[in-house]
Amino acid sequence: MDDRCIMENLLLTTKGVCDLYLHGTIESPTANVHQTFDTALNDSLCMQEEIYKKMSAKGWYTTETAEQTKIMKVKNQFAGM
């Protein structure tokens, strides 16, 4: 297993954890439980961001910039709803 594969696995796992913590935060029955999940979610989101930055710096996670015309098309499409 190479470094890129390890980082991809870490990113996917961290994203899954974020999803679980988000639902825990939303469904919390008490303020203490809510705060605990919220803190864990924020910590996990920070971890996810750091993993993404490292992958992006190595060229392992590339993104495409959306064309302004496509953005406006979608915006106009949903503006009429």
PDB file of N, CA, C and O in Angstrom:
ATOM      1  N   MET A   1       0.856  -1.172   0.000  1.00  0.00           N
ATOM      2  CA  MET A   1       0.000   0.000   0.000  1.00  0.00           C
ATOM      3  C   MET A   1       0.905   1.238   0.000  1.00  0.00           C
ATOM      4  O   MET A   1       1.757   1.384   0.876  1.00  0.00           O
ATOM      5  N   ASP A   2       0.721   2.119  -0.972  1.00  0.00           N
ATOM      6  CA  ASP A   2       1.553   3.317  -1.059  1.00  0.00           C
ATOM      7  C   ASP A   2       0.953   4.461  -0.243  1.00  0.00           C
ATOM      8  O   ASP A   2      -0.158   4.357   0.277  1.00  0.00           O
ATOM      9  N   ASP A   3       1.713   5.555  -0.142  1.00  0.00           N
ATOM     10  CA  ASP A   3       1.298   6.699   0.667  1.00  0.00           C
ATOM     11  C   ASP A   3      -0.020   7.308   0.185  1.00  0.00           C
ATOM     12  O   ASP A   3      -0.858   7.705   0.995  1.00  0.00           O
ATOM     13  N   ARG A   4      -0.198   7.378  -1.125  1.00  0.00           N
ATOM     14  CA  ARG A   4      -1.423   7.954  -1.669  1.00  0.00           C
ATOM     15  C   ARG A   4      -2.642   7.132  -1.246  1.00  0.00           C
ATOM     16  O   ARG A   4      -3.665   7.689  -0.848  1.00  0.00           O
ATOM     17  N   CYS A   5      -2.530   5.839  -1.330  1.00  0.00           N
ATOM     18  CA  CYS A   5      -3.638   4.956  -0.942  1.00  0.00           C
ATOM     19  C   CYS A   5      -3.945   5.101   0.555  1.00  0.00           C
ATOM     20  O   CYS A   5      -5.107   5.118   0.962  1.00  0.00           O
ATOM     21  N   ILE A   6      -2.907   5.204   1.346  1.00  0.00           N
ATOM     22  CA  ILE A   6      -3.099   5.382   2.790  1.00  0.00           C
ATOM     23  C   ILE A   6      -3.824   6.699   3.068  1.00  0.00           C
ATOM     24  O   ILE A   6      -4.756   6.745   3.871  1.00  0.00           O
ATOM     25  N   MET A   7      -3.391   7.768   2.399  1.00  0.00           N
ATOM     26  CA  MET A   7      -4.025   9.072   2.594  1.00  0.00           C
ATOM     27  C   MET A   7      -5.479   9.061   2.118  1.00  0.00           C
ATOM     28  O   MET A   7      -6.343   9.656   2.763  1.00  0.00           O
ATOM     29  N   GLU A   8      -5.755   8.394   1.000  1.00  0.00           N
ATOM     30  CA  GLU A   8      -7.130   8.288   0.519  1.00  0.00           C
ATOM     31  C   GLU A   8      -8.001   7.561   1.536  1.00  0.00           C
ATOM     32  O   GLU A   8      -9.135   7.962   1.796  1.00  0.00           O
ATOM     33  N   ASN A   9      -7.463   6.491   2.108  1.00  0.00           N
ATOM     34  CA  ASN A   9      -8.208   5.747   3.126  1.00  0.00           C
ATOM     35  C   ASN A   9      -8.447   6.595   4.369  1.00  0.00           C
ATOM     36  O   ASN A   9      -9.536   6.571   4.943  1.00  0.00           O
ATOM     37  N   LEU A  10      -7.432   7.342   4.784  1.00  0.00           N
ATOM     38  CA  LEU A  10      -7.602   8.239   5.935  1.00  0.00           C
ATOM     39  C   LEU A  10      -8.674   9.289   5.659  1.00  0.00           C
ATOM     40  O   LEU A  10      -9.509   9.573   6.518  1.00  0.00           O
ATOM     41  N   LEU A  11      -8.647   9.863   4.459  1.00  0.00           N
ATOM     42  CA  LEU A  11      -9.629  10.883   4.106  1.00  0.00           C
ATOM     43  C   LEU A  11     -11.036  10.306   4.097  1.00  0.00           C
ATOM     44  O   LEU A  11     -11.958  10.911   4.644  1.00  0.00           O
ATOM     45  N   LEU A  12     -11.207   9.151   3.487  1.00  0.00           N
ATOM     46  CA  LEU A  12     -12.538   8.533   3.438  1.00  0.00           C
ATOM     47  C   LEU A  12     -13.035   8.166   4.831  1.00  0.00           C
ATOM     48  O   LEU A  12     -14.212   8.349   5.141  1.00  0.00           O
ATOM     49  N   THR A  13     -12.159   7.657   5.655  1.00  0.00           N
ATOM     50  CA  THR A  13     -12.542   7.300   7.023  1.00  0.00           C
ATOM     51  C   THR A  13     -12.922   8.545   7.811  1.00  0.00           C
ATOM     52  O   THR A  13     -13.913   8.544   8.542  1.00  0.00           O
ATOM     53  N   THR A  14     -12.138   9.604   7.665  1.00  0.00           N
ATOM     54  CA  THR A  14     -12.414  10.847   8.377  1.00  0.00           C
ATOM     55  C   THR A  14     -13.734  11.453   7.918  1.00  0.00           C
ATOM     56  O   THR A  14     -14.498  11.966   8.735  1.00  0.00           O
ATOM     57  N   LYS A  15     -14.007  11.399   6.620  1.00  0.00           N
ATOM     58  CA  LYS A  15     -15.291  11.900   6.118  1.00  0.00           C
ATOM     59  C   LYS A  15     -16.451  11.092   6.708  1.00  0.00           C
ATOM     60  O   LYS A  15     -17.486  11.657   7.059  1.00  0.00           O
ATOM     61  N   GLY A  16     -16.278   9.784   6.815  1.00  0.00           N
ATOM     62  CA  GLY A  16     -17.316   8.938   7.416  1.00  0.00           C
ATOM     63  C   GLY A  16     -17.541   9.275   8.876  1.00  0.00           C
ATOM     64  O   GLY A  16     -18.679   9.301   9.346  1.00  0.00           O
ATOM     65  N   VAL A  17     -16.460   9.535   9.594  1.00  0.00           N
ATOM     66  CA  VAL A  17     -16.561   9.921  11.000  1.00  0.00           C
ATOM     67  C   VAL A  17     -17.292  11.254  11.123  1.00  0.00           C
ATOM     68  O   VAL A  17     -18.133  11.425  12.006  1.00  0.00           O
ATOM     69  N   CYS A  18     -16.973  12.194  10.239  1.00  0.00           N
ATOM     70  CA  CYS A  18     -17.660  13.501  10.252  1.00  0.00           C
ATOM     71  C   CYS A  18     -19.160  13.313  10.070  1.00  0.00           C
ATOM     72  O   CYS A  18     -19.960  13.965  10.742  1.00  0.00           O
ATOM     73  N   ASP A  19     -19.532  12.433   9.173  1.00  0.00           N
ATOM     74  CA  ASP A  19     -20.951  12.163   8.934  1.00  0.00           C
ATOM     75  C   ASP A  19     -21.618  11.608  10.191  1.00  0.00           C
ATOM     76  O   ASP A  19     -22.721  12.023  10.547  1.00  0.00           O
ATOM     77  N   LEU A  20     -20.957  10.682  10.851  1.00  0.00           N
ATOM     78  CA  LEU A  20     -21.519  10.110  12.082  1.00  0.00           C
ATOM     79  C   LEU A  20     -21.647  11.167  13.182  1.00  0.00           C
ATOM     80  O   LEU A  20     -22.668  11.237  13.865  1.00  0.00           O
ATOM     81  N   TYR A  21     -20.613  11.980  13.348  1.00  0.00           N
ATOM     82  CA  TYR A  21     -20.662  13.025  14.371  1.00  0.00           C
ATOM     83  C   TYR A  21     -21.715  14.081  14.044  1.00  0.00           C
ATOM     84  O   TYR A  21     -22.352  14.620  14.950  1.00  0.00           O
ATOM     85  N   LEU A  22     -21.902  14.378  12.771  1.00  0.00           N
ATOM     86  CA  LEU A  22     -22.940  15.332  12.382  1.00  0.00           C
ATOM     87  C   LEU A  22     -24.304  14.820  12.819  1.00  0.00           C
ATOM     88  O   LEU A  22     -25.091  15.562  13.405  1.00  0.00           O
ATOM     89  N   HIS A  23     -24.584  13.554  12.533  1.00  0.00           N
ATOM     90  CA  HIS A  23     -25.876  12.988  12.924  1.00  0.00           C
ATOM     91  C   HIS A  23     -26.006  12.903  14.437  1.00  0.00           C
ATOM     92  O   HIS A  23     -27.090  13.113  14.981  1.00  0.00           O
ATOM     93  N   GLY A  24     -24.912  12.598  15.115  1.00  0.00           N
ATOM     94  CA  GLY A  24     -24.940  12.596  16.575  1.00  0.00           C
ATOM     95  C   GLY A  24     -25.257  13.971  17.128  1.00  0.00           C
ATOM     96  O   GLY A  24     -26.013  14.103  18.091  1.00  0.00           O
ATOM     97  N   THR A  25     -24.675  15.000  16.515  1.00  0.00           N
ATOM     98  CA  THR A  25     -24.938  16.374  16.944  1.00  0.00           C
ATOM     99  C   THR A  25     -26.398  16.742  16.727  1.00  0.00           C
ATOM    100  O   THR A  25     -27.044  17.306  17.610  1.00  0.00           O
ATOM    101  N   ILE A  26     -26.907  16.420  15.553  1.00  0.00           N
ATOM    102  CA  ILE A  26     -28.299  16.759  15.222  1.00  0.00           C
ATOM    103  C   ILE A  26     -29.286  16.035  16.130  1.00  0.00           C
ATOM    104  O   ILE A  26     -30.286  16.616  16.550  1.00  0.00           O
ATOM    105  N   GLU A  27     -29.015  14.794  16.429  1.00  0.00           N
ATOM    106  CA  GLU A  27     -29.950  13.965  17.184  1.00  0.00           C
ATOM    107  C   GLU A  27     -29.712  13.976  18.693  1.00  0.00           C
ATOM    108  O   GLU A  27     -30.358  13.217  19.415  1.00  0.00           O
ATOM    109  N   SER A  28     -28.819  14.799  19.176  1.00  0.00           N
ATOM    110  CA  SER A  28     -28.475  14.823  20.602  1.00  0.00           C
ATOM    111  C   SER A  28     -29.683  15.148  21.473  1.00  0.00           C
ATOM    112  O   SER A  28     -30.405  16.108  21.204  1.00  0.00           O
ATOM    113  N   PRO A  29     -29.901  14.353  22.516  1.00  0.00           N
ATOM    114  CA  PRO A  29     -31.046  14.597  23.384  1.00  0.00           C
ATOM    115  C   PRO A  29     -30.795  15.665  24.452  1.00  0.00           C
ATOM    116  O   PRO A  29     -31.745  16.238  24.984  1.00  0.00           O
ATOM    117  N   THR A  30     -29.524  15.938  24.770  1.00  0.00           N
ATOM    118  CA  THR A  30     -29.220  16.923  25.817  1.00  0.00           C
ATOM    119  C   THR A  30     -28.111  17.863  25.341  1.00  0.00           C
ATOM    120  O   THR A  30     -27.399  17.576  24.379  1.00  0.00           O
ATOM    121  N   ALA A  31     -27.988  18.971  26.028  1.00  0.00           N
ATOM    122  CA  ALA A  31     -26.967  19.964  25.665  1.00  0.00           C
ATOM    123  C   ALA A  31     -25.554  19.400  25.812  1.00  0.00           C
ATOM    124  O   ALA A  31     -24.683  19.687  24.990  1.00  0.00           O
ATOM    125  N   ASN A  32     -25.325  18.601  26.850  1.00  0.00           N
ATOM    126  CA  ASN A  32     -23.990  18.021  27.058  1.00  0.00           C
ATOM    127  C   ASN A  32     -23.610  17.070  25.937  1.00  0.00           C
ATOM    128  O   ASN A  32     -22.483  17.098  25.441  1.00  0.00           O
ATOM    129  N   VAL A  33     -24.546  16.234  25.542  1.00  0.00           N
ATOM    130  CA  VAL A  33     -24.287  15.283  24.460  1.00  0.00           C
ATOM    131  C   VAL A  33     -24.088  16.048  23.155  1.00  0.00           C
ATOM    132  O   VAL A  33     -23.200  15.731  22.363  1.00  0.00           O
ATOM    133  N   HIS A  34     -24.923  17.053  22.946  1.00  0.00           N
ATOM    134  CA  HIS A  34     -24.804  17.881  21.746  1.00  0.00           C
ATOM    135  C   HIS A  34     -23.422  18.530  21.687  1.00  0.00           C
ATOM    136  O   HIS A  34     -22.772  18.493  20.643  1.00  0.00           O
ATOM    137  N   GLN A  35     -22.975  19.110  22.764  1.00  0.00           N
ATOM    138  CA  GLN A  35     -21.677  19.781  22.796  1.00  0.00           C
ATOM    139  C   GLN A  35     -20.541  18.801  22.555  1.00  0.00           C
ATOM    140  O   GLN A  35     -19.577  19.129  21.863  1.00  0.00           O
ATOM    141  N   THR A  36     -20.642  17.614  23.113  1.00  0.00           N
ATOM    142  CA  THR A  36     -19.600  16.600  22.924  1.00  0.00           C
ATOM    143  C   THR A  36     -19.494  16.197  21.458  1.00  0.00           C
ATOM    144  O   THR A  36     -18.399  16.145  20.899  1.00  0.00           O
ATOM    145  N   PHE A  37     -20.635  15.914  20.842  1.00  0.00           N
ATOM    146  CA  PHE A  37     -20.628  15.556  19.421  1.00  0.00           C
ATOM    147  C   PHE A  37     -20.157  16.738  18.572  1.00  0.00           C
ATOM    148  O   PHE A  37     -19.403  16.549  17.617  1.00  0.00           O
ATOM    149  N   ASP A  38     -20.587  17.935  18.905  1.00  0.00           N
ATOM    150  CA  ASP A  38     -20.209  19.116  18.140  1.00  0.00           C
ATOM    151  C   ASP A  38     -18.699  19.343  18.180  1.00  0.00           C
ATOM    152  O   ASP A  38     -18.088  19.663  17.160  1.00  0.00           O
ATOM    153  N   THR A  39     -18.111  19.180  19.336  1.00  0.00           N
ATOM    154  CA  THR A  39     -16.660  19.324  19.483  1.00  0.00           C
ATOM    155  C   THR A  39     -15.938  18.254  18.668  1.00  0.00           C
ATOM    156  O   THR A  39     -14.972  18.545  17.964  1.00  0.00           O
ATOM    157  N   ALA A  40     -16.414  17.014  18.769  1.00  0.00           N
ATOM    158  CA  ALA A  40     -15.809  15.923  18.006  1.00  0.00           C
ATOM    159  C   ALA A  40     -15.942  16.170  16.507  1.00  0.00           C
ATOM    160  O   ALA A  40     -15.012  15.899  15.747  1.00  0.00           O
ATOM    161  N   LEU A  41     -17.097  16.686  16.077  1.00  0.00           N
ATOM    162  CA  LEU A  41     -17.313  17.000  14.667  1.00  0.00           C
ATOM    163  C   LEU A  41     -16.323  18.061  14.198  1.00  0.00           C
ATOM    164  O   LEU A  41     -15.684  17.898  13.158  1.00  0.00           O
ATOM    165  N   ASN A  42     -16.193  19.133  14.949  1.00  0.00           N
ATOM    166  CA  ASN A  42     -15.267  20.202  14.565  1.00  0.00           C
ATOM    167  C   ASN A  42     -13.820  19.715  14.511  1.00  0.00           C
ATOM    168  O   ASN A  42     -13.076  20.081  13.602  1.00  0.00           O
ATOM    169  N   ASP A  43     -13.424  18.899  15.472  1.00  0.00           N
ATOM    170  CA  ASP A  43     -12.074  18.329  15.456  1.00  0.00           C
ATOM    171  C   ASP A  43     -11.866  17.456  14.216  1.00  0.00           C
ATOM    172  O   ASP A  43     -10.813  17.509  13.580  1.00  0.00           O
ATOM    173  N   SER A  44     -12.867  16.664  13.886  1.00  0.00           N
ATOM    174  CA  SER A  44     -12.781  15.773  12.721  1.00  0.00           C
ATOM    175  C   SER A  44     -12.745  16.565  11.418  1.00  0.00           C
ATOM    176  O   SER A  44     -12.027  16.199  10.488  1.00  0.00           O
ATOM    177  N   LEU A  45     -13.521  17.652  11.349  1.00  0.00           N
ATOM    178  CA  LEU A  45     -13.498  18.495  10.157  1.00  0.00           C
ATOM    179  C   LEU A  45     -12.124  19.140   9.971  1.00  0.00           C
ATOM    180  O   LEU A  45     -11.652  19.278   8.842  1.00  0.00           O
ATOM    181  N   CYS A  46     -11.492  19.528  11.056  1.00  0.00           N
ATOM    182  CA  CYS A  46     -10.138  20.083  10.974  1.00  0.00           C
ATOM    183  C   CYS A  46      -9.152  19.024  10.478  1.00  0.00           C
ATOM    184  O   CYS A  46      -8.280  19.320   9.662  1.00  0.00           O
ATOM    185  N   MET A  47      -9.290  17.796  10.969  1.00  0.00           N
ATOM    186  CA  MET A  47      -8.441  16.698  10.500  1.00  0.00           C
ATOM    187  C   MET A  47      -8.639  16.445   9.013  1.00  0.00           C
ATOM    188  O   MET A  47      -7.679  16.259   8.265  1.00  0.00           O
ATOM    189  N   GLN A  48      -9.902  16.443   8.598  1.00  0.00           N
ATOM    190  CA  GLN A  48     -10.227  16.212   7.189  1.00  0.00           C
ATOM    191  C   GLN A  48      -9.597  17.289   6.328  1.00  0.00           C
ATOM    192  O   GLN A  48      -9.062  16.995   5.259  1.00  0.00           O
ATOM    193  N   GLU A  49      -9.653  18.531   6.780  1.00  0.00           N
ATOM    194  CA  GLU A  49      -9.071  19.634   6.020  1.00  0.00           C
ATOM    195  C   GLU A  49      -7.557  19.475   5.884  1.00  0.00           C
ATOM    196  O   GLU A  49      -7.002  19.714   4.811  1.00  0.00           O
ATOM    197  N   GLU A  50      -6.897  19.078   6.953  1.00  0.00           N
ATOM    198  CA  GLU A  50      -5.446  18.890   6.910  1.00  0.00           C
ATOM    199  C   GLU A  50      -5.058  17.757   5.964  1.00  0.00           C
ATOM    200  O   GLU A  50      -4.090  17.875   5.212  1.00  0.00           O
ATOM    201  N   ILE A  51      -5.804  16.673   6.001  1.00  0.00           N
ATOM    202  CA  ILE A  51      -5.528  15.554   5.090  1.00  0.00           C
ATOM    203  C   ILE A  51      -5.719  16.011   3.650  1.00  0.00           C
ATOM    204  O   ILE A  51      -4.893  15.716   2.786  1.00  0.00           O
ATOM    205  N   TYR A  52      -6.814  16.733   3.390  1.00  0.00           N
ATOM    206  CA  TYR A  52      -7.068  17.237   2.048  1.00  0.00           C
ATOM    207  C   TYR A  52      -5.924  18.142   1.580  1.00  0.00           C
ATOM    208  O   TYR A  52      -5.451  18.009   0.452  1.00  0.00           O
ATOM    209  N   LYS A  53      -5.482  19.057   2.439  1.00  0.00           N
ATOM    210  CA  LYS A  53      -4.411  19.981   2.063  1.00  0.00           C
ATOM    211  C   LYS A  53      -3.135  19.231   1.697  1.00  0.00           C
ATOM    212  O   LYS A  53      -2.470  19.575   0.720  1.00  0.00           O
ATOM    213  N   LYS A  54      -2.796  18.214   2.473  1.00  0.00           N
ATOM    214  CA  LYS A  54      -1.586  17.435   2.196  1.00  0.00           C
ATOM    215  C   LYS A  54      -1.722  16.675   0.884  1.00  0.00           C
ATOM    216  O   LYS A  54      -0.777  16.609   0.098  1.00  0.00           O
ATOM    217  N   MET A  55      -2.900  16.102   0.648  1.00  0.00           N
ATOM    218  CA  MET A  55      -3.120  15.380  -0.597  1.00  0.00           C
ATOM    219  C   MET A  55      -3.094  16.335  -1.784  1.00  0.00           C
ATOM    220  O   MET A  55      -2.513  16.021  -2.823  1.00  0.00           O
ATOM    221  N   SER A  56      -3.712  17.481  -1.636  1.00  0.00           N
ATOM    222  CA  SER A  56      -3.757  18.467  -2.708  1.00  0.00           C
ATOM    223  C   SER A  56      -2.355  18.972  -3.040  1.00  0.00           C
ATOM    224  O   SER A  56      -2.019  19.146  -4.212  1.00  0.00           O
ATOM    225  N   ALA A  57      -1.543  19.207  -2.018  1.00  0.00           N
ATOM    226  CA  ALA A  57      -0.177  19.695  -2.222  1.00  0.00           C
ATOM    227  C   ALA A  57       0.663  18.694  -3.007  1.00  0.00           C
ATOM    228  O   ALA A  57       1.568  19.082  -3.746  1.00  0.00           O
ATOM    229  N   LYS A  58       0.364  17.412  -2.847  1.00  0.00           N
ATOM    230  CA  LYS A  58       1.100  16.372  -3.571  1.00  0.00           C
ATOM    231  C   LYS A  58       0.480  16.062  -4.928  1.00  0.00           C
ATOM    232  O   LYS A  58       0.996  15.235  -5.680  1.00  0.00           O
ATOM    233  N   GLY A  59      -0.635  16.733  -5.240  1.00  0.00           N
ATOM    234  CA  GLY A  59      -1.297  16.477  -6.513  1.00  0.00           C
ATOM    235  C   GLY A  59      -2.160  15.227  -6.508  1.00  0.00           C
ATOM    236  O   GLY A  59      -2.528  14.718  -7.566  1.00  0.00           O
ATOM    237  N   TRP A  60      -2.487  14.730  -5.313  1.00  0.00           N
ATOM    238  CA  TRP A  60      -3.271  13.498  -5.188  1.00  0.00           C
ATOM    239  C   TRP A  60      -4.766  13.762  -5.104  1.00  0.00           C
ATOM    240  O   TRP A  60      -5.563  12.826  -5.174  1.00  0.00           O
ATOM    241  N   TYR A  61      -5.153  15.008  -4.959  1.00  0.00           N
ATOM    242  CA  TYR A  61      -6.567  15.366  -4.865  1.00  0.00           C
ATOM    243  C   TYR A  61      -6.742  16.647  -5.668  1.00  0.00           C
ATOM    244  O   TYR A  61      -6.517  17.749  -5.167  1.00  0.00           O
ATOM    245  N   THR A  62      -7.135  16.485  -6.885  1.00  0.00           N
ATOM    246  CA  THR A  62      -7.280  17.646  -7.753  1.00  0.00           C
ATOM    247  C   THR A  62      -8.751  18.024  -7.884  1.00  0.00           C
ATOM    248  O   THR A  62      -9.638  17.172  -7.827  1.00  0.00           O
ATOM    249  N   THR A  63      -8.985  19.305  -8.060  1.00  0.00           N
ATOM    250  CA  THR A  63     -10.339  19.798  -8.250  1.00  0.00           C
ATOM    251  C   THR A  63     -10.385  20.626  -9.522  1.00  0.00           C
ATOM    252  O   THR A  63      -9.366  21.117 -10.009  1.00  0.00           O
ATOM    253  N   GLU A  64     -11.563  20.764 -10.031  1.00  0.00           N
ATOM    254  CA  GLU A  64     -11.784  21.539 -11.236  1.00  0.00           C
ATOM    255  C   GLU A  64     -12.539  22.810 -10.878  1.00  0.00           C
ATOM    256  O   GLU A  64     -13.476  22.770 -10.081  1.00  0.00           O
ATOM    257  N   THR A  65     -12.150  23.910 -11.444  1.00  0.00           N
ATOM    258  CA  THR A  65     -12.865  25.160 -11.226  1.00  0.00           C
ATOM    259  C   THR A  65     -14.065  25.197 -12.162  1.00  0.00           C
ATOM    260  O   THR A  65     -13.938  24.977 -13.366  1.00  0.00           O
ATOM    261  N   ALA A  66     -15.220  25.476 -11.594  1.00  0.00           N
ATOM    262  CA  ALA A  66     -16.441  25.540 -12.398  1.00  0.00           C
ATOM    263  C   ALA A  66     -16.433  26.800 -13.257  1.00  0.00           C
ATOM    264  O   ALA A  66     -16.015  27.873 -12.819  1.00  0.00           O
ATOM    265  N   GLU A  67     -16.898  26.643 -14.469  1.00  0.00           N
ATOM    266  CA  GLU A  67     -16.994  27.796 -15.363  1.00  0.00           C
ATOM    267  C   GLU A  67     -18.126  28.697 -14.885  1.00  0.00           C
ATOM    268  O   GLU A  67     -19.175  28.222 -14.450  1.00  0.00           O
ATOM    269  N   GLN A  68     -17.899  29.997 -14.971  1.00  0.00           N
ATOM    270  CA  GLN A  68     -18.882  30.972 -14.509  1.00  0.00           C
ATOM    271  C   GLN A  68     -20.221  30.803 -15.236  1.00  0.00           C
ATOM    272  O   GLN A  68     -21.279  30.981 -14.633  1.00  0.00           O
ATOM    273  N   THR A  69     -20.177  30.464 -16.519  1.00  0.00           N
ATOM    274  CA  THR A  69     -21.426  30.291 -17.273  1.00  0.00           C
ATOM    275  C   THR A  69     -22.242  29.126 -16.730  1.00  0.00           C
ATOM    276  O   THR A  69     -23.470  29.194 -16.676  1.00  0.00           O
ATOM    277  N   LYS A  70     -21.562  28.063 -16.329  1.00  0.00           N
ATOM    278  CA  LYS A  70     -22.272  26.908 -15.756  1.00  0.00           C
ATOM    279  C   LYS A  70     -22.867  27.258 -14.395  1.00  0.00           C
ATOM    280  O   LYS A  70     -23.973  26.833 -14.064  1.00  0.00           O
ATOM    281  N   ILE A  71     -22.134  28.026 -13.622  1.00  0.00           N
ATOM    282  CA  ILE A  71     -22.636  28.450 -12.309  1.00  0.00           C
ATOM    283  C   ILE A  71     -23.901  29.289 -12.492  1.00  0.00           C
ATOM    284  O   ILE A  71     -24.901  29.078 -11.806  1.00  0.00           O
ATOM    285  N   MET A  72     -23.845  30.229 -13.411  1.00  0.00           N
ATOM    286  CA  MET A  72     -24.996  31.104 -13.652  1.00  0.00           C
ATOM    287  C   MET A  72     -26.186  30.311 -14.186  1.00  0.00           C
ATOM    288  O   MET A  72     -27.330  30.609 -13.842  1.00  0.00           O
ATOM    289  N   LYS A  73     -25.933  29.317 -15.013  1.00  0.00           N
ATOM    290  CA  LYS A  73     -27.012  28.492 -15.561  1.00  0.00           C
ATOM    291  C   LYS A  73     -27.753  27.771 -14.439  1.00  0.00           C
ATOM    292  O   LYS A  73     -28.983  27.762 -14.408  1.00  0.00           O
ATOM    293  N   VAL A  74     -27.005  27.170 -13.522  1.00  0.00           N
ATOM    294  CA  VAL A  74     -27.614  26.456 -12.404  1.00  0.00           C
ATOM    295  C   VAL A  74     -28.322  27.444 -11.471  1.00  0.00           C
ATOM    296  O   VAL A  74     -29.427  27.178 -10.999  1.00  0.00           O
ATOM    297  N   LYS A  75     -27.683  28.574 -11.213  1.00  0.00           N
ATOM    298  CA  LYS A  75     -28.278  29.595 -10.351  1.00  0.00           C
ATOM    299  C   LYS A  75     -29.625  30.055 -10.913  1.00  0.00           C
ATOM    300  O   LYS A  75     -30.615  30.145 -10.188  1.00  0.00           O
ATOM    301  N   ASN A  76     -29.643  30.341 -12.208  1.00  0.00           N
ATOM    302  CA  ASN A  76     -30.881  30.787 -12.861  1.00  0.00           C
ATOM    303  C   ASN A  76     -31.939  29.687 -12.876  1.00  0.00           C
ATOM    304  O   ASN A  76     -33.132  29.964 -12.750  1.00  0.00           O
ATOM    305  N   GLN A  77     -31.508  28.468 -13.026  1.00  0.00           N
ATOM    306  CA  GLN A  77     -32.421  27.332 -13.050  1.00  0.00           C
ATOM    307  C   GLN A  77     -33.181  27.218 -11.729  1.00  0.00           C
ATOM    308  O   GLN A  77     -34.380  26.939 -11.724  1.00  0.00           O
ATOM    309  N   PHE A  78     -32.488  27.433 -10.611  1.00  0.00           N
ATOM    310  CA  PHE A  78     -33.114  27.274  -9.314  1.00  0.00           C
ATOM    311  C   PHE A  78     -33.706  28.573  -8.771  1.00  0.00           C
ATOM    312  O   PHE A  78     -34.447  28.547  -7.789  1.00  0.00           O
ATOM    313  N   ALA A  79     -33.393  29.695  -9.390  1.00  0.00           N
ATOM    314  CA  ALA A  79     -33.929  30.979  -8.942  1.00  0.00           C
ATOM    315  C   ALA A  79     -35.424  31.069  -9.165  1.00  0.00           C
ATOM    316  O   ALA A  79     -36.129  31.751  -8.420  1.00  0.00           O
ATOM    317  N   GLY A  80     -35.912  30.384 -10.188  1.00  0.00           N
ATOM    318  CA  GLY A  80     -37.334  30.446 -10.513  1.00  0.00           C
ATOM    319  C   GLY A  80     -38.205  29.534  -9.679  1.00  0.00           C
ATOM    320  O   GLY A  80     -39.427  29.549  -9.827  1.00  0.00           O
ATOM    321  N   MET A  81     -37.620  28.754  -8.821  1.00  0.00           N
ATOM    322  CA  MET A  81     -38.404  27.780  -8.035  1.00  0.00           C
ATOM    323  C   MET A  81     -39.071  28.408  -6.856  1.00  0.00           C
ATOM    324  O   MET A  81     -39.763  27.725  -6.101  1.00  0.00           O
TER     325      MET A  81
END
